Amino acid sequence: MEIVGSQASLARACGVTQPAVHRWLNGSRIKADYVMAIVEATNGAVQAHELRPDLPKVFPPPAEHDHVS
C-alpha cells in the first residue's frame, strides 16, 4: 500500500470498493479485469504476472535473459 498511499486510493484507481482491495490483500483472488489497473496505479512497481501467476498466457512473466560468461 505504500506505493499507492492507501487501500482507498487503489480502490478508486481500479473502480472498486475499499473492502474489495482489503479482500485482495487478505488472499482473495484479483479478477483479471483489474490487474492492469493495479499495474498502472503502481506505475509498474507491481507487475501483472505477480498478481496472477496462474494466468501465464494472459500475463506472462518477463523473459529471462541468458548471461554469457
Chimera marker file (.cmm) of the C-alpha trace (Angstrom):
<marker_set name="trace">
<marker id="1" x="0.000" y="0.000" z="0.000" r="1" g="1" b="0" radius="0.5"/>
<marker id="2" x="2.989" y="2.298" z="0.375" r="1" g="1" b="0" radius="0.5"/>
<marker id="3" x="3.131" y="2.588" z="-3.412" r="1" g="1" b="0" radius="0.5"/>
<marker id="4" x="-0.398" y="3.946" z="-3.893" r="1" g="1" b="0" radius="0.5"/>
<marker id="5" x="-0.929" y="5.509" z="-0.474" r="1" g="1" b="0" radius="0.5"/>
<marker id="6" x="-3.975" y="3.664" z="0.789" r="1" g="1" b="0" radius="0.5"/>
<marker id="7" x="-6.491" y="0.960" z="0.075" r="1" g="1" b="0" radius="0.5"/>
<marker id="8" x="-8.997" y="3.680" z="-0.801" r="1" g="1" b="0" radius="0.5"/>
<marker id="9" x="-6.602" y="5.191" z="-3.365" r="1" g="1" b="0" radius="0.5"/>
<marker id="10" x="-6.074" y="1.846" z="-5.053" r="1" g="1" b="0" radius="0.5"/>
<marker id="11" x="-9.807" y="1.179" z="-4.963" r="1" g="1" b="0" radius="0.5"/>
<marker id="12" x="-10.512" y="4.482" z="-6.743" r="1" g="1" b="0" radius="0.5"/>
<marker id="13" x="-7.850" y="3.748" z="-9.365" r="1" g="1" b="0" radius="0.5"/>
<marker id="14" x="-9.376" y="0.336" z="-10.051" r="1" g="1" b="0" radius="0.5"/>
<marker id="15" x="-13.015" y="1.341" z="-9.842" r="1" g="1" b="0" radius="0.5"/>
<marker id="16" x="-13.753" y="-0.972" z="-6.928" r="1" g="1" b="0" radius="0.5"/>
<marker id="17" x="-14.622" y="-0.518" z="-3.276" r="1" g="1" b="0" radius="0.5"/>
<marker id="18" x="-12.072" y="-0.304" z="-0.482" r="1" g="1" b="0" radius="0.5"/>
<marker id="19" x="-13.406" y="-3.567" z="1.003" r="1" g="1" b="0" radius="0.5"/>
<marker id="20" x="-12.585" y="-5.278" z="-2.318" r="1" g="1" b="0" radius="0.5"/>
<marker id="21" x="-8.965" y="-4.126" z="-2.033" r="1" g="1" b="0" radius="0.5"/>
<marker id="22" x="-8.919" y="-5.307" z="1.578" r="1" g="1" b="0" radius="0.5"/>
<marker id="23" x="-10.047" y="-8.758" z="0.412" r="1" g="1" b="0" radius="0.5"/>
<marker id="24" x="-7.295" y="-8.813" z="-2.238" r="1" g="1" b="0" radius="0.5"/>
<marker id="25" x="-4.702" y="-8.005" z="0.409" r="1" g="1" b="0" radius="0.5"/>
<marker id="26" x="-6.021" y="-10.826" z="2.546" r="1" g="1" b="0" radius="0.5"/>
<marker id="27" x="-5.774" y="-13.516" z="-0.101" r="1" g="1" b="0" radius="0.5"/>
<marker id="28" x="-8.839" y="-13.112" z="-2.310" r="1" g="1" b="0" radius="0.5"/>
<marker id="29" x="-8.011" y="-13.617" z="-5.981" r="1" g="1" b="0" radius="0.5"/>
<marker id="30" x="-7.859" y="-10.442" z="-8.039" r="1" g="1" b="0" radius="0.5"/>
<marker id="31" x="-10.081" y="-10.631" z="-11.108" r="1" g="1" b="0" radius="0.5"/>
<marker id="32" x="-8.078" y="-10.427" z="-14.311" r="1" g="1" b="0" radius="0.5"/>
<marker id="33" x="-10.151" y="-7.361" z="-15.253" r="1" g="1" b="0" radius="0.5"/>
<marker id="34" x="-8.437" y="-5.342" z="-12.504" r="1" g="1" b="0" radius="0.5"/>
<marker id="35" x="-4.844" y="-6.490" z="-12.953" r="1" g="1" b="0" radius="0.5"/>
<marker id="36" x="-3.765" y="-3.845" z="-15.456" r="1" g="1" b="0" radius="0.5"/>
<marker id="37" x="-5.413" y="-1.078" z="-13.419" r="1" g="1" b="0" radius="0.5"/>
<marker id="38" x="-3.264" y="-2.132" z="-10.461" r="1" g="1" b="0" radius="0.5"/>
<marker id="39" x="-0.133" y="-2.184" z="-12.630" r="1" g="1" b="0" radius="0.5"/>
<marker id="40" x="-0.946" y="1.338" z="-13.843" r="1" g="1" b="0" radius="0.5"/>
<marker id="41" x="-1.825" y="2.614" z="-10.352" r="1" g="1" b="0" radius="0.5"/>
<marker id="42" x="1.547" y="1.402" z="-9.070" r="1" g="1" b="0" radius="0.5"/>
<marker id="43" x="3.455" y="2.779" z="-12.079" r="1" g="1" b="0" radius="0.5"/>
<marker id="44" x="4.646" y="-0.733" z="-12.833" r="1" g="1" b="0" radius="0.5"/>
<marker id="45" x="6.071" y="-1.399" z="-9.365" r="1" g="1" b="0" radius="0.5"/>
<marker id="46" x="3.647" y="-4.312" z="-9.210" r="1" g="1" b="0" radius="0.5"/>
<marker id="47" x="3.630" y="-6.456" z="-12.341" r="1" g="1" b="0" radius="0.5"/>
<marker id="48" x="0.685" y="-8.348" z="-13.810" r="1" g="1" b="0" radius="0.5"/>
<marker id="49" x="2.384" y="-11.743" z="-13.615" r="1" g="1" b="0" radius="0.5"/>
<marker id="50" x="2.953" y="-11.185" z="-9.879" r="1" g="1" b="0" radius="0.5"/>
<marker id="51" x="-0.751" y="-10.632" z="-9.301" r="1" g="1" b="0" radius="0.5"/>
<marker id="52" x="-1.981" y="-13.570" z="-11.389" r="1" g="1" b="0" radius="0.5"/>
<marker id="53" x="0.823" y="-16.131" z="-11.813" r="1" g="1" b="0" radius="0.5"/>
<marker id="54" x="-1.895" y="-18.687" z="-12.553" r="1" g="1" b="0" radius="0.5"/>
<marker id="55" x="-2.541" y="-16.976" z="-15.912" r="1" g="1" b="0" radius="0.5"/>
<marker id="56" x="0.874" y="-17.084" z="-17.631" r="1" g="1" b="0" radius="0.5"/>
<marker id="57" x="-0.633" y="-16.952" z="-21.128" r="1" g="1" b="0" radius="0.5"/>
<marker id="58" x="-2.553" y="-13.784" z="-20.266" r="1" g="1" b="0" radius="0.5"/>
<marker id="59" x="0.092" y="-12.168" z="-18.042" r="1" g="1" b="0" radius="0.5"/>
<marker id="60" x="3.442" y="-13.732" z="-18.998" r="1" g="1" b="0" radius="0.5"/>
<marker id="61" x="6.444" y="-13.230" z="-16.759" r="1" g="1" b="0" radius="0.5"/>
<marker id="62" x="9.322" y="-11.246" z="-18.238" r="1" g="1" b="0" radius="0.5"/>
<marker id="63" x="11.656" y="-13.286" z="-20.399" r="1" g="1" b="0" radius="0.5"/>
<marker id="64" x="14.799" y="-14.376" z="-18.629" r="1" g="1" b="0" radius="0.5"/>
<marker id="65" x="17.970" y="-13.150" z="-20.249" r="1" g="1" b="0" radius="0.5"/>
<marker id="66" x="20.821" y="-15.562" z="-20.750" r="1" g="1" b="0" radius="0.5"/>
<marker id="67" x="24.020" y="-14.229" z="-19.267" r="1" g="1" b="0" radius="0.5"/>
<marker id="68" x="27.128" y="-15.235" z="-21.172" r="1" g="1" b="0" radius="0.5"/>
<marker id="69" x="30.273" y="-15.534" z="-19.091" r="1" g="1" b="0" radius="0.5"/>
<link id1="1" id2="2" r="1" g="1" b="0" radius="0.2"/>
<link id1="2" id2="3" r="1" g="1" b="0" radius="0.2"/>
<link id1="3" id2="4" r="1" g="1" b="0" radius="0.2"/>
<link id1="4" id2="5" r="1" g="1" b="0" radius="0.2"/>
<link id1="5" id2="6" r="1" g="1" b="0" radius="0.2"/>
<link id1="6" id2="7" r="1" g="1" b="0" radius="0.2"/>
<link id1="7" id2="8" r="1" g="1" b="0" radius="0.2"/>
<link id1="8" id2="9" r="1" g="1" b="0" radius="0.2"/>
<link id1="9" id2="10" r="1" g="1" b="0" radius="0.2"/>
<link id1="10" id2="11" r="1" g="1" b="0" radius="0.2"/>
<link id1="11" id2="12" r="1" g="1" b="0" radius="0.2"/>
<link id1="12" id2="13" r="1" g="1" b="0" radius="0.2"/>
<link id1="13" id2="14" r="1" g="1" b="0" radius="0.2"/>
<link id1="14" id2="15" r="1" g="1" b="0" radius="0.2"/>
<link id1="15" id2="16" r="1" g="1" b="0" radius="0.2"/>
<link id1="16" id2="17" r="1" g="1" b="0" radius="0.2"/>
<link id1="17" id2="18" r="1" g="1" b="0" radius="0.2"/>
<link id1="18" id2="19" r="1" g="1" b="0" radius="0.2"/>
<link id1="19" id2="20" r="1" g="1" b="0" radius="0.2"/>
<link id1="20" id2="21" r="1" g="1" b="0" radius="0.2"/>
<link id1="21" id2="22" r="1" g="1" b="0" radius="0.2"/>
<link id1="22" id2="23" r="1" g="1" b="0" radius="0.2"/>
<link id1="23" id2="24" r="1" g="1" b="0" radius="0.2"/>
<link id1="24" id2="25" r="1" g="1" b="0" radius="0.2"/>
<link id1="25" id2="26" r="1" g="1" b="0" radius="0.2"/>
<link id1="26" id2="27" r="1" g="1" b="0" radius="0.2"/>
<link id1="27" id2="28" r="1" g="1" b="0" radius="0.2"/>
<link id1="28" id2="29" r="1" g="1" b="0" radius="0.2"/>
<link id1="29" id2="30" r="1" g="1" b="0" radius="0.2"/>
<link id1="30" id2="31" r="1" g="1" b="0" radius="0.2"/>
<link id1="31" id2="32" r="1" g="1" b="0" radius="0.2"/>
<link id1="32" id2="33" r="1" g="1" b="0" radius="0.2"/>
<link id1="33" id2="34" r="1" g="1" b="0" radius="0.2"/>
<link id1="34" id2="35" r="1" g="1" b="0" radius="0.2"/>
<link id1="35" id2="36" r="1" g="1" b="0" radius="0.2"/>
<link id1="36" id2="37" r="1" g="1" b="0" radius="0.2"/>
<link id1="37" id2="38" r="1" g="1" b="0" radius="0.2"/>
<link id1="38" id2="39" r="1" g="1" b="0" radius="0.2"/>
<link id1="39" id2="40" r="1" g="1" b="0" radius="0.2"/>
<link id1="40" id2="41" r="1" g="1" b="0" radius="0.2"/>
<link id1="41" id2="42" r="1" g="1" b="0" radius="0.2"/>
<link id1="42" id2="43" r="1" g="1" b="0" radius="0.2"/>
<link id1="43" id2="44" r="1" g="1" b="0" radius="0.2"/>
<link id1="44" id2="45" r="1" g="1" b="0" radius="0.2"/>
<link id1="45" id2="46" r="1" g="1" b="0" radius="0.2"/>
<link id1="46" id2="47" r="1" g="1" b="0" radius="0.2"/>
<link id1="47" id2="48" r="1" g="1" b="0" radius="0.2"/>
<link id1="48" id2="49" r="1" g="1" b="0" radius="0.2"/>
<link id1="49" id2="50" r="1" g="1" b="0" radius="0.2"/>
<link id1="50" id2="51" r="1" g="1" b="0" radius="0.2"/>
<link id1="51" id2="52" r="1" g="1" b="0" radius="0.2"/>
<link id1="52" id2="53" r="1" g="1" b="0" radius="0.2"/>
<link id1="53" id2="54" r="1" g="1" b="0" radius="0.2"/>
<link id1="54" id2="55" r="1" g="1" b="0" radius="0.2"/>
<link id1="55" id2="56" r="1" g="1" b="0" radius="0.2"/>
<link id1="56" id2="57" r="1" g="1" b="0" radius="0.2"/>
<link id1="57" id2="58" r="1" g="1" b="0" radius="0.2"/>
<link id1="58" id2="59" r="1" g="1" b="0" radius="0.2"/>
<link id1="59" id2="60" r="1" g="1" b="0" radius="0.2"/>
<link id1="60" id2="61" r="1" g="1" b="0" radius="0.2"/>
<link id1="61" id2="62" r="1" g="1" b="0" radius="0.2"/>
<link id1="62" id2="63" r="1" g="1" b="0" radius="0.2"/>
<link id1="63" id2="64" r="1" g="1" b="0" radius="0.2"/>
<link id1="64" id2="65" r="1" g="1" b="0" radius="0.2"/>
<link id1="65" id2="66" r="1" g="1" b="0" radius="0.2"/>
<link id1="66" id2="67" r="1" g="1" b="0" radius="0.2"/>
<link id1="67" id2="68" r="1" g="1" b="0" radius="0.2"/>
<link id1="68" id2="69" r="1" g="1" b="0" radius="0.2"/>
</marker_set>
